[in-house]
Amino acid sequence: MSEKDAERRAGPEGEGLAAGTRRDRRGLEAKTTSDLVKVAGKADATAPFDADDLMHDGDGAVTNPTVAGNPRTGLMDRLRADLRNPLFLQGYALMINTAITAVLGLGYWVLATHLYSASAFGEGQIMISVLRLFASLTGLAFVGALARFIPVAGRRTAEFVVRGYVIAGVAGLVAALGFLLTLPLWGPVYGHLGGFGPGLFFLVSVLVWTVFTLQDVTLAGLRRAIWVPVNSLAFGLVKMAMLVGLARALPDGGLFGGIFISWIVPTALALIPINWFIFTIVIPRHVRETRESAANPPPLREVGRFLAGDFPGTLSVLLIVYLVPVMVAAWLNDAAMFGYFSIAHTLGCMIELLAANMAVSLTVEGSFNAARLAQSVRNALRRTFLIVGPIIAMVVVAAPLILNVFGPELSREGTPLLRLMALAVLPGTLIEIYLSMLRAQSRARSLAAVQIGMAVLVLVSVAAIFPAAGIVGVGYGMLSSQLLIALIILPGLRRVIKVGKASQTVVA
């Protein structure tokens, strides 16, 4: 193994920290010049630095004399320093994207409840849920691999991204085809998918949504996540406009109703400009910027080993998000009631995505600089809880008011579920950061063990509680399972953080 390969694959323990220490000592003479370059916002894109190096010491005390002397400018200076740190810049961009998606999604579904009947609304939700089951399930299962290897793919970046698109697309089509062939087993609520025409349209929709799903993580892996919110904003606005325009022309639910059509057509339209931007502008620039740091791209065998461990685990976790709604729809066999469940469940998942977004950024930055992974983990935890904590508190208190915009009945039925799912994000944040740390270290077996274990716990608990508690049982299953998993992984997470602190103390 070459020295570069060893540095790239090293974790925060052992060799990774030793290498980081040696680099710090060798670069001591150039530190002043390097810091000035970083402060000017001109740091090399392939060598991420930590904002805390500029603003804080290891214990979090302010060390920048300008900030210490002028408290009024401290917050703005800290924000500017954060935005020069790729870990925070990418994480914040993805969090903003989630916020935009949540706000526009809320507006979209509010319009849908007023423009379409309760049954049409629920049927549209069911079609979108089953679409996301196969498209997002297979597409997002490759997120870990893309975030882990795009930063170090070098001259093979374009080939790596295309392979990801193709493999994920084929996997989604195969899974969706299996669903269509066993359609009678899933209950009458999925009858709209029967027949050759609807089935073919559904398969094309799965392929489109799969590629659309992978665009965001591709941009994040290329350190261009700031474009993700732009894409989501345009997509959300076009989707809402089409929803209103089709309300009279296609008022029914199902696969060819106004809700599903307004969802999938803007998705297909967005593929062309975004992928043109990725393959003609962003990837060539990425290849130039990483010419030295990624001179030896990881072989396919290494990527395959990572996928062998990461894919089954990630797939298992995604079953929690995307299979549970499909199961609930079959259990309820009531389109209107499923609409109530789906809104609360979707909003709860949106909050969870905030933590997942910072976790994706952590995987990317940990891949660029393995020796500083422990510091990145601490920063990611601190920032994520700082942002997610108040949001969770607000949702728990104001859940009835938030859901009341959809109507009093939906608020009454969905409030308990939304509150439980919001609380489940607290342990879920620890889990997301821990999983991203494992991805950055390429610890595929540990990844699979944690993810599969959590999926089994959630699915079993939801299936056991649902008959007695109804849709609220989904919330109880999520909260109890994630609390247990968080307690199990907490010692490992603390161990990595302590090792990183000890290394910094030695260097200092």
N, C-alpha and C positions, 0 to 999 in steps of 0.2 A: 504494500500500500504506500502511495506517495505521501509526502509530508502534508500537502494540501488536503488530500483526502482524509488524512488522520485528523487534521484540525477541523474539517467540515463535519465529520461524524462524531467528534468528541462531545460529551455532555458536559454539564457544569461540574461534575465530580471528576476527580482523578486527573487524567491527562489534559482535559479541556482547560481546567483552571491553571494547571502548571504552564501550559502554553500561553494563556493570557497573562500570567505573571511575567514570563520571560519577555513577552512583547512589550509590556508596560515598562520594564527596566531598560530594554533596548531603545524605547522611544522617549526616554526621559528628557534627553537633550532637546528634542523637537516639540515637547509638550506645549510650550508657550505659543509657538507659531501655530501649531495645530489648533489650539483652543481659539485663537483669534480668527482663524479661518472658519471654525464652526460657528462662532458668534456671528460672523458675517453671513451665515446661511449658505456657505459654499462648500460644506463638507462633501467628501467623495461619496457618491450614492452607494458605493459598494462597501463602505466602512461606517455603519451606523454608530452614533454615539449616544450617550445617555444624558438626558436633560438634567438628571440629578447630579452628574459630574460638575455641571456649571453652577447649579443653584443650591445643592444640598450636599452635606457629607453623608457618611453611612448611616447616621442616626436620624437624618431628616432635618438637621439644623441648617439654617441659611448660611452659606459661606460667601456668597457674592456680595462684596462691600457696597455696590451701588444699590442693590435691592434692600440690604439691611439698613442703609441710611435713609431710604425713601420708601416707606411702607405703601404710599399711594400708588407707586409704579410697580410694586412687587408682583401683583396679580398679572398685570399685562406682560411683565418681563417673563414670568413663569409660563404664561400661555405661549409667548413667542418661542421660548426655549422648547416647550413641548412640541410645537409645530415644526421645529427643526429636527426632532427625533423621529425617525421613520416608524418606530413602534407606536408612538402616540398618534402621529399624523395618519397612518393607515387605519389604526383602530378608531380614531375619532371620525374619519371619513365614513367608515362602515357603520358606525353608530348613527351618524347623521342620516345615512341611507335608510337605516331601520326606522328612524323617527319619521322621515319623509314617507316611507312606505306605510307606516302605521297611520299617519294623519290622512294621507290620501286614501288608504284602504278604508279607514273609518268613514270618510266622506262617501266613498263608493258604495259601501254597504248601507249607509243611511239613505242614499238616493234609491238604492234597490228596494229597500223596505217600503218606500213611499210610491215607487213607480210600478212595482210588480206585486201580485197577490202573494199571500203567505205561502201557499203551496208552490208557486213558481219560484219564489225566493229560495225555499228549502231545496227544491229540485236542482236549481242552479248551483247551490252550495254543494250538493251531493256530487254533481258532475265534476266540479272543480276539485273536490277532495280526492276523488278517485284518479283524476288526472295527476295531481301532485303526488299521490301515492307512488306511482310508477316512474314519473319523470324526475321528481325531486329525490325520491328514494335512491335511484341509481345514480343520478347526477351528483347529488351532495355526498354520496359515498366516496367519490373521487376527490372531494375537496381537500382532505388531508394530504393526499399524494401531490396534488397540484401546488398547494401552499408550501409543501416541504421541498419539492424538487425544481419548481420553476426558478427560484432564486439562484440555483446552482447548475441549471441546464445549459448555460452558455450558448454556443453556436447551434445546439440542438433544441432550443426553446420552442421554435415554431413546430417542429416535428413532435415534440412532447405534448404540446397543447392539442394539436390535431388528433393525436392518438387518444388523448383523454376524451375529446368530443366523440370520436368514433366508438370507442369501447363503451362509454356511458350510454350513448344513443342506442347501440345494439342491445345492451343489457336491458334498457328500459322497454324497448320494443318486444323483446322476448317475454319479459315479465307481463307486460300488458296483454300480449297475445294469449298467454296462459290464462289470464283473468277472463278474457272474452270467451275462450273455449269452455270455461267452467262457469259461465254466467248464471245458469239456473241455481247453482249452489249458494249464490250470494244474496238471493232474495229478490222480491219484485221491485224494490226501489231502484235497481239498476237495469230495469227493462228497457230504458231509452237507448241502451248501447247495443241492443239486439239487431241483427241484420248486417249485410255486407257493407252497405253505404255508411251507416253510423259507425260500424267497427273500424273501417278504413280511415274515416275522419278522426276518430279517437286516436288511432295509432300515429297519424301524422301530428296530431296535437301533442302527444307524448314526446315525440322526437323534437319538436320545436321548443317545448318547455324545458327539456333536458339541456339543450345547448344554451338557452337563455339563462338557466340556473348556473351554468359553469362560467359564464362571462364575468360575473362579479369576482369570483375567487381568482380567475385568471388575471384580472386587472390588479387585484390585491397582491398576488404573487409577483407581478411585475413592478410593484411599488407605484401603481397609478390608481389606487383606490379612490382618489379624490374625484375621479370621473364616474364612479358608481352612483352617487346621489343624483348626478345630472341625468343619467340614464333612467333612474327610477322616477324622477320628477316628470320627465317627458312621457314615460310609459304610463304613469298614474293619471296624468291629465288627459291623454288620448283615450285611455280606458273609460274614464268617467264621461267624456263627451260621447263616446259610442254607446255607453249604457243609456244615456238620456235619448239619443237619437233613435235607438232601436226599441224603445219602450212600447211604441205603438205598432211598429212593423213586426216585431217578434216578442209579443207579450208573454208567451208561455215559458215554462221552465224546460229542463232537459238539455240535451246536447245541442240542439239547434235553437234554443231560446236566446233572448237578448243578453242574458247575464253571461252565459258561457261564450257566446260569439264575441261580446265586447271584451272578454278576458283574453282570448287566444289570438285574435287578429292583430292587436297592437304588439303582442309578443313576437309574432312572425315578422312584423314590419321592423322591429327593433334589431333583429339579428344582422341585417345587412350593414347599417352604418357602424355599429359597435365592433363587429368582427373586422370590417375594413380598417378601422382605427387600430385595432389590436395587432393585426398582421402586417400592416404596411407602415405603421409609425412607431408603435410602442415596442414591439418585439425587436425590430432592428436597433432601436436605441438601447434597449436592455442588453443586447448582445455586445454592443460597443462598450457600454459601461462596465460590463462584467468580463471583459476579454481576459484580464489577468486573474481575477479571483475565481472565475469558473472556467479556467483553461482546460480542465479535465472533467467534463461532465460525468455524472454518475452513470455506470453501465446499466443496461436494461435489467440485468440480473439483480442489481441492488434495488431498483425500483420495484421489480417483481416481488422480492422478499418483503419489502415494506408493504406493498398492497396485500400480500397474502395474510399479513397480520392485521393491517389497518382496515381493509375493506369489510371483512365479516363483522368486525366490531362496530364500525361506523354504520353499516347497514342495520345492525341490531338496534342502535340508538335511534336511527331515523324511523324505525318501525313505531317507536313511541309517538312521534309527531304525526306520522302520515297513515299508519295502519289503524290506530285507535279511532279516528273519525269514521273511517270506512266500516269498522266493526260496529261502532255506535249507531250508524245509519241503518245497518242491517238489523241490529237489536231493536231499535225504536220502530222501524217501519212506519215512520210518521214524518213527512217532509217538513211540516211546520215546526214541530218540536226539534228536529235536527237543526233547523235554522237558528233556533235559540242557542242550542249547544255550540254550534259552529262559531258564532260571533264571539262568545266568551272564550272558547278554546283558542281561536286565532289571536285575540288580543293577549292572552296569556303567553302564547308562543312568541309573540313579538317582543315581549319583555325579555324572554330567555335569549332571543337573538342578540340583544345588546351585549350580553356577556360572551356569546359565541363570536361576535365580531372582533372584540379585542383579542379573543383566543386565536383567531385566524392570523391576526397581525403578529401575535407572539410566535406562532409557528414560523412565519416568514422571517422575522428578525432573528429568531433562534437558529435558523438555517444559515443565515448570512454570517452570524457571529456566535458560534457555540460557546466560546469561552465566557461570554457575558450573559448567558442564559439565566442564571440565578438572579441577577439584577433585573433582567427583563421580567421575570416572573413576579418579583416583588412589585415592580412598577405597574404591571398589568393588573394585579390584584388590587392595589391601592386605588388606581384610577377607576377600575370597573365598579368597585363597591361605592366609591364616591359618587358615581353617576347613577348606578342602578338602585342604590339604597333609597334615596328620596322618591324615586319613581315607584318603587314597590310600596312605600308608605302611603303615597298619594292614591295609588290604585286600591289598596286595601280600604282606605277611608272613603274614597269617592266612587267606588265601583257602582253603586246604584245610580248615581248621577251620570256616570259615563255611559252606562248601558241604557239609560232612560231615553237617550236620543233616538234609539231604535224602537221605542215604545214601552209602555209600563209592563206589559206581559213579559217581554224579553228581559227587562231589568229584573223582574221578580224571579224568573226561572234561572237566569244566568249569573246573578251576583255571587252566590256562594262558590260556584265553580271558578269564576274569575279571581276571587280573593285567594282561594287555595292555590291556584296556579301561580299567582304573583308571589306568594310566600315560598313556593317551591324553587323560585329563581335564586334565592339566597344560597342554599346548598348547591344548586345547579351551577352557580358561578365558580365555586371552588372546583367542581368536577370539570367544567369546561377548560379552566386554566391548566389544571393538572393534565388533562388529555392532550392539550396543545404542547405542553412541556415534553410529554412522552413522544409526540410526533417529531418535535425538533431533535430529539435524541435518537430517533428511529427505533424506539423500543416497541416493536410491533406486538410482541406477545403480551406485554403488560397492557397495551392499548386494547387488544381484543378481550382480555380477561375482564377489564373494568367495564367496557361497553356492553359486552354480551351479558354480564351479570346484571347490569342496570336494566337492560331491556327485558330480561326474564322477570326481574322483580316487578317492574311496572306493569307489564302485560298480564302477569298472573294476578297481581293485586287488583287491577282494574276489572278483570274478568270475574274475580271473586266478589268484589264490592258492588259492582254495577246492578246486579239483580235486586239488591236490597235498597241501595241509595240512589239509583238512577244516574243522571248525568253528573251529579255531584261526586259520585264514586270515582270518576276520572281524576278529579282534583285530589281526593284523599290518596289514591294510588300513587299519583305523581309525587306528592309531598313526602309521604312516608318512605318511598323507595329512594328518593334523592337524598333525604336526610341520612339514611343508613349508608349509602355509598359514600357520601361526603365524610362520614365518621371513619370509614375504612381507609380512604385515601389520604386523610389529613396528615398522618405521621410521615408518609413519603414526601408530601409537599413541604412540610416543615423541615425535613431533613435536607432537601435540596437548598432551601433558602438559607439555612444555617451554614451549610458548606460555603455558599457564596459569600456570606458575611465574614466568615473566618478568613477566606482568601483575601478579601479586601483589607482586612486588618493587617495581614502579613505584608501586603503590598505597601500599605501606608507606612 
